[in-house]
């Protein structure tokens, strides 16, 4: 399928992000013309360096645009002549802001801004990177298996990031229904994204759950568990959702099989990468861990998506962090 789509043009927002750079890498390897937006063109060299590390030598199919999700400036130019838009960029804070609207407004308005300009430019399909945060934070039934039918309730008290992802995705679907005028939308809802670092570009998940454990910064394991998925597979599912006819109007949870606690992650590193683990502390669980069950059946069935195991994703993170830092 990918070969028949060669020479199509794709805009990837947030090219300097951990997921964004992997998506650009895969698109270039598949001969797409790629545009990407940066908040500042001074970051262009960061992208070039990472892509070189990923095996890209020819950059003639890549162009850069300075654009900010909070402003209209340059978005028309960035989207012009694009067949597809992958909206990956979204704020992810190190800690919750005092005012939740600091996250909610740019996440929601940025998605709507991009959908409007994509519709007006004649883009075929937008793939929006949402999050499992928009799926799995309103049901605490221990026997519940989370699927794409589930939604987090944005009307209850939630951390700002979870609420921002939920509201942004809800707003995107509402826009498509009422104002889309034929623009197609597909949404990806990843769990915690791990996997190899290229060009030194990491993420909050990596910094906390991998670096934090390996450096001995964590003294206990939180009571929650997390789904795990490899960044290479999340990049792949975005491209599959971009191209597959049946992906239009659908959301897809991106997760490997099973979930893990921070204690599980530490034990995996101690068993499989003992050379990295001299600083790991004994992570005492605080309270009883609640293991969520998350289904990736829809992505496997419709998109024929086959993710790596959670162990492979986490070990790839540890290996690349050890090599890069």
C-alpha positions in Angstrom: 0.0 0.0 0.0 2.8 2.5 0.9 4.4 2.2 -2.5 1.3 3.2 -4.3 1.2 6.4 -2.2 4.8 7.4 -2.9 5.3 11.1 -3.8 2.3 12.2 -1.9 2.8 15.1 0.4 2.3 14.8 4.2 2.5 17.5 6.8 3.7 16.4 10.2 3.2 18.9 13.0 5.7 18.9 15.9 8.7 17.5 14.1 11.0 18.0 17.0 9.0 15.6 19.3 9.8 12.0 20.1 7.0 10.6 18.1 7.1 13.3 15.4 10.7 12.6 14.4 10.0 8.8 14.1 7.0 9.5 11.9 9.1 11.8 9.6 11.8 9.1 9.5 9.4 6.4 8.3 7.7 8.7 5.8 11.0 9.6 4.2 12.0 6.0 4.1 8.8 5.4 2.2 9.5 8.2 -0.3 6.8 10.6 0.8 7.3 14.3 0.4 7.3 15.6 4.0 6.6 19.0 5.4 7.0 19.6 9.1 6.3 22.5 11.5 8.5 23.8 14.2 7.8 26.6 16.7 11.3 27.9 15.7 13.3 27.2 12.6 16.4 27.3 14.8 15.4 23.7 15.8 15.8 22.5 12.2 19.3 21.1 12.8 18.0 18.9 15.6 15.6 17.2 13.1 18.4 16.8 10.5 20.8 15.3 13.0 18.1 12.8 14.2 17.1 11.8 10.7 20.8 11.3 9.7 21.1 9.0 12.7 18.0 7.1 11.4 19.7 6.5 8.0 18.4 9.5 5.9 21.0 11.0 3.6 18.8 12.8 1.1 16.7 15.7 2.5 15.3 17.0 -0.8 11.9 15.6 0.1 11.8 17.5 3.5 10.8 21.1 4.1 10.3 23.1 7.3 7.8 25.7 8.3 7.8 27.9 11.4 4.3 27.8 12.9 2.7 27.8 16.4 -0.5 26.1 17.3 -1.7 29.3 19.1 -1.4 31.5 16.0 -2.7 31.4 12.4 0.6 32.5 10.9 2.1 30.2 8.3 -0.4 27.4 8.6 -1.9 28.1 5.2 1.5 27.7 3.6 2.4 24.6 5.6 -0.8 22.8 4.6 -0.7 24.0 0.9 -0.6 21.1 -1.6 -0.7 18.4 1.2 -2.6 15.2 0.6 -2.5 14.3 4.3 -1.8 16.0 7.7 -0.6 14.1 10.7 -1.3 16.4 13.7 1.2 15.1 16.3 2.2 18.3 18.1 0.6 18.8 21.5 1.8 20.3 24.8 2.9 17.8 27.4 3.9 19.4 30.7 6.4 18.3 33.3 3.8 19.0 35.9 0.2 20.2 36.0 -0.2 23.9 35.4 -2.0 26.0 38.0 -4.6 26.8 35.4 -5.8 23.8 33.4 -6.7 26.1 30.5 -3.0 26.7 29.9 -3.1 23.2 28.4 -6.7 22.8 27.3 -7.0 25.9 25.2 -3.9 25.4 23.0 -4.6 21.6 22.6 -8.2 22.2 21.5 -7.7 25.4 19.5 -4.6 24.1 17.9 -6.4 21.0 16.6 -9.3 23.0 15.4 -7.0 25.5 13.7 -5.3 22.7 11.8 -8.6 21.0 10.8 -10.0 24.3 9.4 -6.9 25.1 7.4 -6.7 21.4 6.2 -10.3 21.5 5.1 -9.9 24.7 3.2 -6.7 23.5 1.5 -8.4 20.3 0.2 -6.4 17.9 2.4 -7.8 14.3 2.0 -7.4 13.1 5.6 -6.1 14.4 9.0 -4.7 11.9 11.5 -4.8 13.3 15.0 -2.6 12.1 17.8 -4.8 11.9 20.8 -4.0 9.7 23.8 -5.3 6.8 25.9 -5.9 9.7 28.3 -9.0 10.4 26.3 -10.2 6.8 26.6 -9.4 5.3 30.0 -9.9 7.6 33.0 -13.6 7.4 33.8 -14.1 3.6 34.4 -12.7 1.8 37.4 -14.4 -1.5 36.9 -11.6 -4.0 37.5 -13.0 -6.4 34.9 -13.4 -3.8 32.2 -11.5 -4.1 29.0 -10.8 -0.7 27.5 -11.7 -0.2 23.8 -12.2 2.7 21.4 -15.8 2.8 22.5 -14.7 4.2 25.9 -14.3 7.9 26.6 -12.8 9.8 29.6 -15.4 12.1 31.1 -14.1 15.6 30.6 -16.7 17.0 33.0 -15.2 15.5 36.1 -12.1 16.6 38.0 -9.0 15.4 36.1 -5.3 16.3 35.7 -5.0 19.0 33.1 -3.2 16.9 30.5 -5.9 14.2 30.6 -8.6 16.7 30.3 -6.8 18.6 27.5 -6.4 15.5 25.3 -10.0 14.5 25.9 -11.5 17.9 25.0 -9.2 18.3 22.0 -10.3 15.0 20.5 -14.0 15.6 21.3 -13.7 19.0 19.6 -12.1 17.5 16.6 -14.8 14.9 16.0 -17.5 17.6 16.5 -15.8 19.8 14.0 -15.7 17.0 11.4 -19.4 16.3 12.0 -20.6 19.9 11.7 -18.0 21.7 9.6 -15.7 19.1 8.0 -17.4 19.3 4.5 -15.8 16.0 3.4 -12.5 16.2 5.3 -11.6 12.8 6.7 -10.4 12.3 10.2 -8.7 9.3 11.9 -7.5 9.4 15.5 -4.7 7.5 17.3 -4.9 7.0 21.0 -1.4 5.8 22.2 -0.6 4.6 25.7 2.9 5.4 27.2 5.3 5.7 24.2 8.8 4.2 24.6 11.4 2.8 22.2 14.6 4.0 20.7 15.9 7.6 21.0 17.3 9.2 17.8 19.1 12.5 17.8 18.8 12.9 21.5 15.1 13.6 21.2 13.3 12.1 24.3 9.9 12.4 25.9 8.4 12.9 29.3 7.5 9.2 29.5 11.1 8.2 28.8 12.5 10.7 31.2 10.3 9.5 34.1 9.7 5.8 33.6 13.1 4.8 32.0 15.7 7.4 33.0 14.1 8.0 36.3 14.2 4.3 37.2 17.7 3.7 35.8 19.2 6.7 37.6 17.6 5.7 40.9 15.4 8.8 41.1 12.3 6.8 42.0 12.0 5.3 45.5 8.6 3.8 45.2 6.3 2.6 42.4 3.0 4.5 41.9 -0.2 2.6 42.3 -1.2 2.9 38.6 -0.1 0.7 35.8 0.5 1.8 32.2 0.2 0.5 28.8 3.4 0.5 26.8 3.9 0.9 23.0 7.0 1.3 20.9 7.4 4.7 19.2 8.2 2.9 15.9 4.9 1.1 16.0 3.0 4.4 16.9 4.7 6.0 13.8 3.6 3.0 11.8 0.0 3.1 12.9 -0.3 6.8 12.0 0.8 6.0 8.5 -1.5 3.0 8.3 -4.4 5.1 9.5 -3.5 7.8 7.0 -3.7 5.4 4.1 -6.3 2.8 4.9 -9.8 3.4 3.5 -11.5 1.9 6.6 -9.6 4.2 9.0 -11.7 7.2 8.1 -14.0 8.2 11.0 -12.3 5.8 13.4 -10.1 6.0 16.5 -7.5 3.4 17.3 -5.8 2.5 20.6 -2.1 2.0 20.1 -0.8 -0.4 22.7 1.3 -3.6 23.1 -0.2 -6.5 24.8 -0.6 -6.1 28.6 0.3 -3.4 31.1 3.2 -2.8 33.5 3.8 -1.0 36.8 7.0 0.9 37.4 8.0 -2.0 39.6 7.6 -4.3 36.6 9.8 -2.0 34.5 12.6 -1.9 37.1 12.5 -5.7 37.4 12.7 -6.1 33.6 15.8 -3.8 33.5 17.4 -5.7 36.4 16.9 -9.0 34.7 17.7 -8.1 31.1 20.1 -5.2 31.4 21.9 -5.6 34.7 24.8 -3.5 33.3 22.6 -0.4 33.5 20.9 -1.0 36.9 23.5 -0.3 39.6 21.6 2.9 40.6 18.1 1.3 40.7 16.5 1.5 44.1 14.0 -1.1 45.4 10.7 0.3 44.2 8.3 -0.4 47.0 4.7 -0.5 45.8 2.5 2.0 47.6 -0.9 0.4 48.0 -2.3 -2.3 45.7 -1.7 -1.9 42.0 -4.7 -1.7 39.7 -4.0 -3.4 36.4 -6.1 -2.0 33.6 -6.8 -4.2 30.6 -6.5 -2.5 27.2 -7.5 -3.9 23.8 -5.6 -3.3 20.6 -7.9 -5.6 18.6 -9.4 -2.9 16.4 -6.0 -1.7 15.2 -4.8 -5.3 14.6 -8.0 -6.2 12.7 -8.7 -3.2 10.6 -5.1 -1.8 10.0 -3.3 -5.2 10.3 -1.0 -3.5 12.8 1.3 -5.8 14.8 3.2 -3.9 17.5 6.4 -5.0 19.2 6.2 -6.4 22.8 6.2 -4.0 25.7 9.5 -5.5 26.8 11.2 -4.8 23.5 10.0 -1.2 23.6 11.3 -0.6 27.1 14.6 -2.3 26.5 15.1 -0.3 23.3 14.6 2.8 25.4 17.2 1.7 27.9 19.7 0.8 25.3 19.4 4.0 23.3 19.5 6.2 26.4 22.6 4.4 27.5 24.2 5.0 24.0 23.1 8.6 23.7 23.5 10.1 27.1 
